[in-house]
């Protein structure tokens, strides 16, 4: 499992985040998503730690803490939601034969 870390400074680096979370256990991986168009950091990241106990300790200590001039938001990351396609349910196209075979004229 990994942790969601929100409200990050746009100046943060993976090394910065690793150093802060390493105080609470082993850091396996740090991800800092960037905007596709600008390449700029998006202001949040994900940290994967060695054990659930280490993650809990980091959440307890860092959620709401001020770091780099911002109040961090730290919690368990939720699975990524699927971005719906254009064909969600019966949202378009043939709307269930609305006219039921009646002629237009």
N, C-alpha and C positions, 0 to 999 in steps of 0.2 A: 504494500500500500504506500501511497505517497501523501505528502502534505501540500495543500494549497497555501501560498503565501501571497496575500494581496496588499495593495496600497504601497507598493515598492517605489522607491525613487527611480527615475529614469536613468540615473547615473550608476546604478548598482551593477556589479559584475558577478559572475559565477563564483569567483574566488571570495568576494565579500560575503556572499550568502553561505558558502561552504564554511567559512571561518565562524560565522555566528552560530550556525546549527551544530557545528562540531563540538561546541561546548556542552551539548546534550547527548552526544553519542556519535557513532560512525555515520558519515554521510556517504551514501552509495552513489547518488546522482543528483545533479541540479539542472533544471531546465528553465530558461528564460525566453519565453516566446517573443518573437518580433513581428511587427506589422509587415505584411507582405509587400505593400506598396512603398512604405517609407524606410523600412529596415530598422525603425526605432523600437526600443523595448515597449511592451504593452502595459507595464506597470504591475505585473503579477508574475509568479513563477511557481515551480513545483520542486519540492525537495523530497528525495527518497532516503530514508534512514534504515539502519540495520535491523532494529526491532520495534515492535509496537510500543514497548516501554519507553524507548528513546523518543519515539514520535510523541507520545503522551507528555513526556517531560518538556519537549520543545514547545508543544502547544500551550501547556500550562504557563511556561515562562515568557513566551514571546507574543502570544495573542494579546493585542492591545498595547504592547510595549512600543515606545518611541525609538525609532532607529533611522538615521540619516534624515532627521527632521520630519518623519512621517509616523503615524500610528499603524503598526502592522496588523494585518488580519491573518491569523494562522489557524487552519483547521484541516481535518481529514479531507483529502481530495475526493470529489464524487466522480463516478464514471462519466466520461464525455457523452453528452446527449447527441443523438443523431440529428443532423440538420435534415429536415424533411425535404423530400423531393417534390417535384411539381405534382406528382400523382398521389396525394394523400387522400385515401378513401375515395369518395366519388366527387372530388372537387372540381372537375372540369370535364371537357369533352362531352361524351354522350351521357347526359344526366338521367339515366334510367328511362329512356324513351318517354320523354315528357308528353309527347303528343299521342302516344300509344297507337301508332299506326294510322291516325286520322290524316286525311289529306289537308294540305295547306289551303286548298281552295274550296 
